[in-house]
Amino acid sequence: MQQSSSVAELVTRLRGEVNRYSPGEKLPSSRALVDRYRVSPVTVSRALSALSAEGLVVTRPGSGAYRAERRAPLPETGDTSWQEVALSADPSADDVPRGVDAEGVLATLTQPPPGVIELNGGYLPPSWQPERALSAALARAARRPGAWGRPPVEGVDELRGWFAREIGGAAGAVGAADVLVTAGGQSAITTALRALAPPGAAVLVESPTYPGMLAAARASGLRPVPVPVDTDGVRPGLLADAFRASGARVFVCQPLFQNPTGAVLSPVRRPEVLRVAREAGAFVVEDDFARHLAHEDAGPLPPTLRGDDPDGVVVHIRSLTKITSPSLRVGALAARGPVLERLRAVQIVDSFFVPRPLQEAALELVGSPAWGRHLRTVAGRLRQRREVMLTALATRLPGLPLAHAPRGGYHLWLRLPDGTDERALTAAALRAGVAVAPGRPYFAAESAAPHLRLTFAPAAAESEIVEGVERLRAACEEVIGRPVG
């Protein structure tokens, strides 16, 4: 059973048991709970931590867990209706809404209830995350001289150098001085958007695209303008038209294994995209989130756009989070020219710097033999899981067309029959026991057709992928009203 499910089930059982104890009374020992419920000590520890967070128990190191004292009633809630006016009234906003819709982001961050198969998550399953290597790296990092001291605001020099080599390739197109260490990819996207475009400006985005980027743009007061993507990436002719029509000076793209379509920008289009942006006097923000998520059969990967750009058109984003752990929030921005100082200033104002222990741990990890082994292991597992999901879809849901089966990332983008209610389908799927992501949040404007995004990495086992697709088939038949096959 997946450990998160075991913890949730134990919390439910203990919650009922705790109520039988008087406030201050000691609960059974952790060892007794391990024997009684046949779970691991880690599961017991996490369950007790959850109950402690709920205020039901109090844990005392070296003594055990106790029933918490009865809590005083919450104070009466005041009238917050005045906030509707305060949050909406902004005469300078014009047609740019101040509200931020995080629904698409939450779909990949929220863990599904126990018993629900996760086919919508945004991270590797816990069993794939290099926890042992991360723990060892963190321990070594803690012993480094000055590990808890204040780091340079741009980032630890050695880590900047490592990112520079990763981004610039063997030709050395990027130097350590071109790199800023960031608190993960999402933070880097927000910094780039705030630095490159003033509030109210248009920013060009791929269509469909990552909902977190759309949310970050809107939170910065920007207007996302969609540019269609096909299996070869963004279409340069439409990109040029969008620059002329919108006056935008920023284009955000994912040239490698794009989320959600999995498209790779073709060799023919790569120089065209840079040419179009250069002629428009615009920046290209290259979100290279999936380079470490290439499958075993992906073949040689194209270089970064930043590596082909001597003129400072490209602002490159890279992160270690997707390939390691959601909590290793370490990434990088790479840029050249005056824009680098603008990026640096925005990041300093927002967060000062990335904590040094986290940077040192990341440096220890990528410099260890375990790093290469981890990359190879994940590449093989992703390829295997991709084939499992493709086979399950072909046999159980052949009526849902798949335009592209990418050899990187862990997303599949499915077209639904015209007229399908995405929200109704995702709700029916959840009732059937599988969590999937609707396509609507991936579009900056109206979408041409309904879609679903499925992910094959987060499931606890390959058998869950097959069972998840089977449950999705039942939900499709319920909502669409006919077999999808």
C-alpha positions, 0 to 999 in steps of 0.5 A: 500500500502507498505510504501516504494511504497507510498514514491516512488510514492510521490517522482515521483509526487513531482519531477515533481511539484518541477520543476514548482517552481523558485530556492529558492521559498517555496514549499507547507507545509507538511500538505498541501501535506498530504491533497493533496496526502492523505498520512501520514506525515511520507511519506511526510517527507521521500519523501522530504528527498529523493528529498533533497538527489537528490539536488532538494529541501532544507529543513529548520527546522521550515520553510519548504521546498524550491526549491534548487538553480540550481546546477553548471555543474559537472566537466569534468570526467577524464580518469580512464582507468589506474585503470584496470591495478592497480586493476589487476596487483598483482604478489602475487595473483597467481590464486586467483582473486582480484575482488569481485562479490557482485551480490548475496548480492545485490539481497537481499539488493536492494529494487525492483521498485514500483509495483514489489513484493519482493520474494528475500529479506533478512529481515523481512518486515517493518511492522514486525520489532519491531520499537516501542520496538526498539525506546523505547530501544534506548531512555532508552539506551541514558539515561544510564550513559556513554551511549555515552562513549567509550565501551570496545573493546570486547563489553559491558560486560552485552551484552557479557553475554547475548550472552554467555547464548544464545550460550552456553545454560543452561549448561553454555558452553560459558562464557562472556569472550569467546564472542566478540560483532560485527557489525552484522553477515556479519562483524563477518564472515569477521573477522573470515575468515581473522583471521583463514585463510591466503590469498590464502588458501582454505576455505571449504563451504557448497554447495550451500551457502550464497553468502555474505560468498562467497563474504567475502571469495574472498574479503579476497583472499581465495579460497572457496571449495564446499562441497555438502549439502543434507536435513540433512546438510553437508555430513561428508564423503565428508567433510573429502575428501575435507579437505584432497584434499584442505589442508583447515583449515576452514569450514564455515557452517550453521547447522540450517535452512541453507541458501538457502536450509533450511537444519538442520544438523542431530543429527547423523552428528553433532558429525561427523562434529566436529570429521572430523574437529578436525582430520584435525586440522581445525576450524568450523565457525558456522553461526547460523543466523536463530536461532531466525527465527524458525517457530511456529511448529519447535519444540525444536531446537538442541543446537549450535555446539559451545555448544558441543565443549569443544576443541575450534574447533567451532567459533560461529557467532550470530546476532540480525539483521535478527530478528529485523531490518537491521539497528540493526547491532549487533552480536557476535563471540564466540570462545575459546583458542588463536584464540579468541585473533586473532579474537579480534585483527582483529576486533580492526584493522578493526573497533575499536569497535561497537558503545556503544549506539547501544550495549546498545539499543540491551541490553535494547531490549533483556531484555524487555518483548517486546522481547519474544512477538516479537519472538513469533509473528514472529514465528507464522507469518513465519509459516503462510507465509510458508504455503501460499507460499507452497500452492501457489507453489503446485497449480500454479507451481507444476512442480518445485520440492521442496526438503525440506520445512524448519520450520525455516528461510524464504527461499524455494529452488526450482529446475528448469528444466534442461537447464533453463537459470536462468538469463533469468528467473529472468529477465522475472520475474522482467518484470512480476512484481516479484523479485526472486533470481537466484541460481547461486550466491549460488554456489562456483563452477559450479552448478549441476542444475539451481535453484531459491531461494524464500523468503516469509517474505519480501512481504507486505502481504500474498496476495502478495505472492500468486500474486508473485507466479502467476507472476513467473508462467507466467515468467516460461512459457515465458522462459521455453516455456511450462507450469510448472505444 
